[in-house]
Amino acid sequence: MKGIVKHHDQTALQDLGGGTTRRVLAYDGQLMAVEVGFEAGAVGAEHTHPHTQCSYVLSGRFRYYVEGEGADLGPGDSIVVPSGLKHGTECLEAGALLDIFTPMRQDFVKE
């Protein structure tokens, strides 16, 4: 297999505190997939980074903020946040996001 395979049960679940968890999935130098779990009421604090990010709602409901503007997202919805924009989320109903980053988030890899 010339692709990169990461089995879900062989990836580490990281407790980020405040009702959030992170699981780094498959990645290479240019692309990374990350599963982020949220309890209801948990907050992904507003922040910026140089990566372009696409968030896809796997389950639950979220209020996503980009540069102060809010949008409510539910299962199947997605949002792209361009590099450098301030963004964050509030979990309205427990669920999970699939976050895709380009380039990959080196700061998420502890090797």
C-alpha positions, 0 to 999 in steps of 0.5 A: 500500500502506497497510501498512509493508513491509520486505524481508528483504534490505533490512534491516541485519544487526547483529553484536552480538558473542558469537555473536549478530546482530540484524535489525530488521524491520517496525515502527511506533510501537506494534509491532516485529518483530526477528530475532535469530540465535544461535550455540550457546552464545551468551547473551542476557544477563538484562535488563529493559525497559518493553516487552512481548516475545513471542519465537517460536523460528524454529529451534534450541533455547533455555533462556529465563529469566524472573525466575530460572525457566527453560524450554526452547524449540524450533522453534514454541514461544513465550513472552511476557515482560511489561513490566519482568520480568528475562529472558534466554536461552541458546542450546543449539542454533544458531538464531533467534528472532523477537522482537515488542515493544510498544511498539516498541524505539526504542533498536534504531533508528539513524536 
